[in-house]
Structure formats: structure tokens, C-alpha cells
Amino acid sequence: MTDYGHELVFGTFLTPSAEDPERVVALAQLTEQVGFDFATVQDHPYQARFLDTWTLLSVIAARTTTLRVTANVLNLPLRPPAVLAKSVASLDLLTGGRVELGLGAGGFADAIAAYGGRRLTPAQSVDALEEAIRVIRAVWAPSGSIKLDGEYYPIRGAHAGPAPAHDVGIWLGAYKKRMLALTGRAADGWLPSSPYAGPEKLPEMNAVIDAAAEEAGRDPRAVRRLYNITPDFTADQLVELTLEHGMSGYVVMGDDPEVVRRFAAEVLPAVTASVDAERARRAAGSPPPDRTTARGATTAPAAGNPAHRVAPTGLGITPTRDDGVRLSDVQMWNEADRPTGPAPDPDRTYTAAERASGQHLIDVHDHLRSELATVRDLIEQVAEGLTAPGAARSAINAMTMRQNNWTLGTYCESYCRVVTTHHTLEDTALFPRLRRADAGLVPVVDRLAEEHLVIHEVLERVDRALVGLVTDEKDIDQVRAEVDLLSDTLLSHLAYEERELVEPLSRLKIL
């Protein structure tokens, strides 16, 4: 288990297509608008259909205000390191410190040679990259004369400067052992791509970096671990990669604006909340969270899946079960009278495309569950004087669970935003479509809609308690009581909704 403790950062991986330059810039602007930390651009100077990456990064930086930019990764054989260092420092100064430097040893030897670059063997490419890093760091010094002997990039009598506005990170795209060892010795970050280095390969590759760092007298934690990921990675996967494999920067590959929006709305906050909560728990030496040991907890009568609603084996995904734990004495509904839908066909199998709809419902709910854990943590911070009541209320009001009006379902609010730009029409259509597609679901959908209104009421109770806390700090117990009630209602509802809708959503193909 390895967590290097770096702050989580998120970015996008953009294609510098010359066919529609404004669209590329617009995707970078969207990256900033929805809350990502940086935009990255691949670099293949010999590709006739691509814009020049460094020119594009400069325009992106000029048309954004907080977004950090980097190449992913620059092709070193076609980027002389001394001039590159000055370019990076210049853009960093002009943007107030918003530039990082992704570097690669250079693939596609024939294409590089066709553009006038030196043809190197793989081993020579690694040696040249190591020399280049020394040159770049020397040029970034505030002043002085540079003299560096080397086979590939000798520097004699050059003047250092200007220094960049901040300590620019040098992130290497590395896969083979010699490149990984160089990353450990000399780089600030490691930036592999999941299609070439799957999650199962990361522990072994991390070990090479760590060993090389220690041999060079460096702390392995000095090397940030970033990861280019395909859009199918889930929040749970990224949490595990962070806490177990030390990754802390995630760059979403692809050029689909809806993927960017979905990750920003669902994946980023869920990953951040879960990682922050687990890091805090580990720092405090607390045991893993267990609702059965919560203050005043009781176990409700079993409200689990009725026998005829057990998910069929062929579904391949498992709805989250209600654990029956209740923290509050208040009951907002009678769970025993919840209707159930038609029994699924136990022998049916489901395609991956069909399973995606049901799995997405679970993923959205997992995000809401993680937000609930954050709410509980915020309240305890208020109780301990670490966070002001007003700040806690503001944070809760910004969460997905607070902004959702609960009249159309968490699934529809999120999923429809992803699958269509006409999400308002889809939001209003999901439940009616479920009713039309399977008459046996009508009582279930009606009950879910009723429970959405109840949850909205409970959220209002939490908000009123927080307002009261601003004027009377003794009311913290009332806030805790309302959050306990929120936990009971929300977790019970989410489990019920998954129990009844995961299989129909996978079967009915209504979206």
C-alpha cells in the first residue's frame, strides 16, 4: 500500500487537430470552466494534421486565467533543450506560473529523422534526455554562465535565465526500466498512459522509480505520479490508484466535451472526497468507517432485497444493499410498504452496453454516498472548532445532493447530462419512459418520486439547523441529529432505487 500524499490534480488530454483549431482552444476553456486543474496537449511535430503544440499551449494559456498547461509529452529530439527551457520559463512568467514541462525521449524514429532530428537508439534517447534535463535546469537558474559537457547537448558559455515564475515540474513519459530509473533520479513527475501501462503494471513500475530515487539520495515522494486515463475509469478505481498505488494526477484522454463535463461533475468530487476522508482517517489512526459503530446506531428490521428481486447472475453488477443501520429515532417513511417491480429473468444475460446503464446509476449513487461522508466530517469539524458553521453550510450547499431538486432522480440528472445536450428534455422523460416501458415499474417509480421530495425536506432541515448554529453554537447536537436523519433516509433510498432500477435500466434500453 503506497500513498505518496500529493494533492489530487485533474487534467484533460487534447489532440492538437489543425482541422478545427478553435474547437481545441474551446475544449481547454471548458476544462477550466468545469474545474479541472490543467490541460495537456500531445506533441507530434511531424504529424501534418496537427498544430504545433507549443504554439497551441501559448494560445490556450492566453485565453484562460487559472488553467495550467503542459505538453503530454514534448518530443525532445525536435525540441533543443536550451531553447525549450527559455520558452517554458517565458510562458511561465507570462502566465504567472501556470506551466509544467512534460518530456519524452522521442518515439517514431523515422518521422523524427524526416524532420531533421537526430536518429538515436532507445538507449541513446534515454541518455540524451538525461543530458537535456541538466541543460534545462541550468538554463532556469536566475543567472550565471553555463558549461556542461555532454555527447548530445554540450553547452559552453551560455548565460542562464530567465528563471520561471515557479518551480516548473519536469514530468517524464516513461515505461521501460531505464526511463523509469531516470524518472526516479532526475524528474519531478511520472506521466504514463493507461493503454500502455495498465493499473496492474503500476506497482512494479513504481518500485523501479522508488529504488532509483533512493539510490540517488532522493525521497521517492519527490516524484509526483500522474496518469493518462481513458474515460471508462470510475471514481472507485481512481481512489484505489491514489491510496494503494500512489497516483495523484489524472488526465482524461479524448476530445469529447460531454466526457469532460461528466468527469468534473461526478468523478472529480467523488475521488477528492473519498481520498481526503481516508487520508484524514489514516492520519488520525482511526479504524475504517463502520456505520454499525456510529453514535446511537441501531439496526432496522431487514429491509433488504426481497427474494424475487435478487439481481440475476447474468447481470454482472450488484446493487448496493441496505445494511439496515439507523442512526435516528425519526422515520420519514415506512420502508415495509415500498412496492417492488417485476421479477427479472434469472437466466438472462446482459451485454456490456446494457450493463453500463445500471452501473452508472450505482456510480452516481456512490458519489452521493461519498458526499454524505463529507457532510458528516464537516459537522464534526464544526464541533471541534476547525470549521465555521457558515463555511460548512456553504460547502454542503455546493454539493450535488443539495443542488439536485430530487424530483427527477439522481440517475437522470447526471446520466442525461452525459448522453445528450438536451438533458432537460431527457430529465423530464426518464421516469415517464420507465412507466411506459414496463407497467410493473409504475408503483416503484411513483414511490421513488415521493421519496425524492422527502429527502429534499430532510436537506432543508439540515440547512435550517446549520443556520441556527450560526447564532447558537450549543445547537451542534441538533445539527448532528438532522445529519443522522439524512444518513438514514438517503442511504435507505439509494439502496432501494438501485434494488429496483439497476436491472430494468440494463434491460429496457430506454436511453
SVG drawing of the C-alpha trace seen along z (x, -y; Angstrom):
<svg xmlns="http://www.w3.org/2000/svg" viewBox="-49 -38 81 57">
<polyline fill="none" stroke="black" stroke-width="0.4" points="0.0,0.0 1.6,-3.3 0.1,-6.8 2.7,-9.5 0.4,-12.2 0.3,-14.5 -2.6,-16.8 -5.0,-15.5 -5.0,-17.2 -7.0,-16.6 -6.5,-17.4 -7.6,-16.8 -5.6,-15.3 -6.3,-17.2 -5.5,-16.5 -3.9,-19.5 -6.1,-19.0 -5.4,-21.6 -8.8,-20.9 -10.7,-23.0 -8.2,-25.0 -10.9,-26.9 -12.5,-23.8 -9.3,-22.7 -9.0,-26.0 -12.7,-25.8 -12.1,-22.4 -9.3,-23.8 -11.5,-26.7 -14.2,-24.2 -11.5,-22.3 -11.0,-25.4 -14.7,-26.3 -15.7,-23.0 -12.9,-22.9 -10.0,-20.8 -6.5,-21.9 -4.7,-21.7 -5.0,-20.9 -2.4,-18.9 -1.7,-18.5 0.1,-15.7 3.2,-16.6 3.9,-15.0 5.6,-17.8 5.9,-15.6 2.1,-15.0 0.8,-17.1 -2.7,-17.2 -1.6,-18.6 -1.0,-22.2 2.4,-23.0 1.9,-22.0 4.0,-24.8 2.2,-27.5 -1.2,-26.0 -0.3,-25.9 0.6,-29.5 -2.8,-30.4 -4.6,-28.3 -2.7,-30.0 -3.6,-33.4 -7.3,-32.5 -7.6,-31.1 -6.9,-32.6 -6.2,-29.8 -5.6,-26.7 -2.2,-25.2 -0.8,-23.9 1.8,-21.2 2.7,-19.1 1.9,-15.4 4.7,-14.9 7.2,-17.1 9.2,-15.3 12.7,-16.1 14.7,-15.2 12.8,-18.0 13.0,-20.5 16.5,-21.7 16.6,-21.7 18.3,-25.1 15.8,-26.9 13.0,-24.8 14.0,-25.9 13.8,-29.5 10.4,-29.0 9.0,-27.3 10.4,-30.0 9.0,-32.7 5.5,-31.3 5.6,-30.6 6.5,-34.2 3.8,-35.5 1.1,-33.3 2.1,-33.8 3.3,-30.3 0.9,-28.1 3.3,-25.9 4.7,-22.4 7.0,-20.5 6.1,-17.1 9.0,-15.4 9.6,-12.3 12.7,-10.7 11.1,-10.6 9.4,-7.8 8.8,-7.3 12.5,-7.5 11.8,-7.6 9.4,-10.6 11.9,-12.4 14.7,-11.9 12.4,-13.0 12.0,-16.4 15.8,-16.7 16.1,-15.3 18.9,-13.0 18.2,-9.3 19.0,-7.7 18.8,-4.2 16.5,-3.7 19.5,-3.7 20.9,-6.8 17.5,-8.5 17.4,-8.0 21.0,-9.3 20.1,-12.3 17.0,-13.0 19.1,-12.9 21.5,-15.4 18.6,-17.6 17.2,-17.7 20.6,-19.0 20.6,-21.7 17.0,-22.8 17.6,-23.1 20.8,-25.1 19.1,-27.5 16.4,-28.0 18.9,-29.3 18.4,-33.1 21.9,-34.0 25.3,-32.7 27.3,-31.1 26.6,-27.5 29.2,-25.0 28.0,-21.4 29.9,-18.7 27.8,-16.1 27.6,-13.9 24.2,-15.2 23.7,-18.7 27.0,-20.3 26.7,-23.9 29.7,-26.2 29.5,-29.8 25.7,-30.2 24.0,-32.6 21.3,-31.3 17.9,-32.9 15.3,-33.9 14.1,-31.8 10.5,-30.6 7.9,-32.1 7.6,-28.9 9.4,-25.6 8.3,-24.1 7.8,-20.3 9.6,-18.1 7.2,-15.1 8.5,-12.2 6.5,-9.8 8.3,-6.6 7.6,-2.9 10.9,-0.9 13.3,-0.3 16.0,-2.7 13.4,-5.5 11.7,-4.7 15.1,-4.8 15.8,-8.2 12.4,-9.4 13.4,-8.4 16.8,-10.0 16.0,-13.3 12.4,-14.0 9.6,-15.7 6.8,-13.6 6.0,-10.4 3.3,-10.6 2.4,-7.2 -0.7,-6.4 -3.1,-3.6 -3.4,-2.0 0.4,-1.3 0.7,-0.8 -2.4,0.6 -3.2,0.4 -1.8,3.9 1.6,2.8 1.9,-0.3 3.3,1.4 6.3,2.9 7.0,-0.4 6.6,-2.5 9.1,-0.2 11.7,-0.9 11.2,-4.7 11.4,-4.5 14.5,-2.4 16.3,-4.8 15.2,-7.8 16.6,-6.3 19.8,-5.3 20.2,-8.9 19.6,-10.1 16.1,-11.4 12.8,-10.8 10.5,-8.8 7.7,-11.1 9.5,-13.9 8.3,-12.3 4.6,-13.0 2.7,-10.2 0.3,-11.3 -1.7,-9.0 -3.3,-9.5 -6.6,-7.6 -9.3,-6.5 -12.9,-7.8 -14.1,-4.4 -12.1,-4.7 -14.5,-5.0 -14.2,-7.1 -13.6,-4.0 -10.7,-2.9 -9.1,-6.3 -9.5,-6.3 -7.8,-2.9 -5.0,-4.1 -4.4,-7.0 -4.4,-5.2 -2.8,-2.0 -0.5,-2.8 0.5,-6.4 -1.1,-8.1 -2.3,-11.6 -2.8,-13.3 -5.4,-12.1 -5.6,-13.2 -8.7,-12.2 -7.9,-11.2 -10.2,-12.2 -11.8,-15.2 -15.5,-14.8 -16.8,-17.8 -19.5,-15.6 -16.8,-13.4 -15.1,-16.5 -18.4,-17.6 -19.2,-14.2 -15.8,-13.8 -16.0,-17.3 -19.5,-16.8 -19.2,-13.2 -15.8,-11.7 -13.6,-14.6 -15.6,-15.4 -16.2,-11.8 -12.5,-10.9 -11.4,-14.0 -13.9,-13.5 -13.1,-9.8 -9.3,-10.3 -9.5,-13.2 -11.6,-11.3 -9.4,-8.2 -6.2,-10.2 -7.7,-12.0 -8.8,-8.7 -5.3,-7.2 -3.7,-10.4 -5.8,-10.1 -5.2,-6.4 -8.9,-5.7 -10.4,-2.3 -12.1,-2.1 -15.6,-3.6 -18.3,-1.2 -21.9,-2.6 -22.7,0.1 -20.5,-1.6 -21.9,-5.1 -23.2,-7.1 -26.6,-5.7 -26.8,-3.4 -29.5,-0.7 -30.3,1.9 -33.6,1.6 -35.6,4.7 -34.3,6.3 -35.3,4.2 -33.1,5.9 -33.9,7.3 -37.0,9.5 -36.1,12.9 -37.7,12.2 -35.6,9.0 -32.2,10.6 -30.1,9.4 -29.8,12.2 -26.4,13.7 -26.1,12.7 -26.5,9.0 -22.9,8.9 -23.3,5.9 -24.6,5.8 -26.9,3.2 -25.7,1.8 -27.6,3.5 -29.2,1.6 -27.2,2.5 -30.2,1.8 -28.3,-0.5 -30.3,-3.5 -28.8,-6.5 -32.0,-8.4 -35.2,-7.6 -37.2,-9.6 -38.7,-7.7 -39.7,-9.7 -41.4,-6.8 -42.5,-3.2 -39.9,-1.0 -42.1,2.1 -44.7,0.7 -42.3,0.0 -43.5,1.6 -41.3,3.9 -41.1,4.3 -41.4,7.3 -39.1,10.2 -36.2,10.3 -35.5,13.3 -32.9,15.3 -31.4,16.9 -31.0,13.7 -27.5,12.4 -26.7,8.7 -24.2,7.1 -21.6,4.7 -23.6,1.9 -26.7,2.9 -24.9,3.2 -23.4,-0.3 -26.8,-2.0 -27.3,-0.1 -23.7,-0.5 -23.9,-4.3 -26.7,-4.5 -24.5,-2.8 -21.6,-5.1 -23.7,-8.3 -25.1,-6.9 -21.5,-6.2 -20.7,-9.8 -23.7,-10.9 -22.6,-8.4 -19.1,-10.0 -20.7,-13.4 -22.7,-12.2 -19.4,-11.2 -18.0,-14.6 -21.1,-16.2 -20.6,-14.2 -16.9,-15.1 -17.8,-18.9 -20.2,-18.7 -17.5,-17.2 -15.1,-19.9 -17.6,-22.5 -18.0,-20.7 -14.2,-20.8 -13.9,-24.4 -11.9,-23.7 -14.6,-25.0 -17.1,-27.8 -20.8,-26.9 -21.2,-29.3 -18.4,-27.7 -19.8,-24.2 -23.3,-25.3 -21.7,-26.9 -19.8,-23.7 -22.9,-21.5 -25.0,-23.8 -22.4,-23.3 -22.7,-19.6 -24.5,-17.5 -27.0,-16.2 -28.0,-19.7 -28.3,-21.1 -30.4,-18.2 -34.1,-19.0 -34.9,-15.3 -37.9,-15.4 -36.4,-13.6 -33.9,-11.2 -30.2,-11.3 -29.7,-9.0 -31.5,-11.1 -29.9,-14.4 -26.5,-13.0 -26.8,-10.4 -28.9,-12.5 -26.4,-15.4 -23.8,-12.9 -25.8,-11.3 -27.4,-14.4 -27.1,-18.1 -30.9,-18.2 -30.6,-17.0 -33.6,-18.9 -35.9,-17.0 -34.3,-13.8 -34.6,-14.6 -38.3,-15.0 -38.6,-12.0 -36.8,-9.3 -39.4,-8.4 -42.3,-8.5 -40.3,-6.3 -39.8,-3.8 -43.5,-3.8 -44.3,-3.3 -41.6,-0.6 -42.8,1.6 -46.1,1.1 -44.9,3.1 -42.5,0.3 -45.2,-2.4 -45.7,-1.9 -41.9,-1.8 -41.3,-5.0 -44.1,-6.8 -42.7,-5.8 -39.2,-6.9 -40.6,-10.3 -42.3,-10.7 -39.1,-9.8 -37.2,-12.4 -39.4,-15.0 -38.9,-13.7 -35.1,-13.8 -35.4,-17.4 -37.3,-18.1 -34.6,-16.5 -31.9,-18.5 -33.9,-21.6 -33.9,-20.5 -30.1,-20.2 -29.8,-23.7 -32.1,-25.2 -30.1,-23.5 -26.9,-25.0 -28.4,-28.4 -29.4,-28.1 -25.9,-27.0 -24.5,-30.4 -26.3,-32.1 -26.1,-29.4 -23.1,-27.0 -24.9,-24.8 -27.1,-23.6 -24.4,-21.3 -26.3,-18.3 -29.4,-19.4 -27.3,-19.5 -25.9,-16.1 -29.4,-14.8 -30.5,-16.1 -27.4,-14.7 -28.2,-11.3 -31.7,-11.5 -30.2,-12.5 -27.9,-9.4 -30.8,-7.1 -33.1,-8.5 -30.5,-8.9 -28.7,-5.6 -32.0,-3.7 -33.4,-5.4 -30.3,-4.9 -30.3,-1.2 -34.0,-0.9 -33.6,-2.8 -30.7,-0.5 -32.6,2.6 -35.5,1.7 -33.9,-0.1 -30.4,1.4 -31.8,4.4 -34.7,2.6 -32.3,-0.2 -30.0,2.5 -32.8,4.4 -35.2,1.8 -32.8,-0.3 -34.9,-3.4 -31.9,-5.8"/>
</svg>
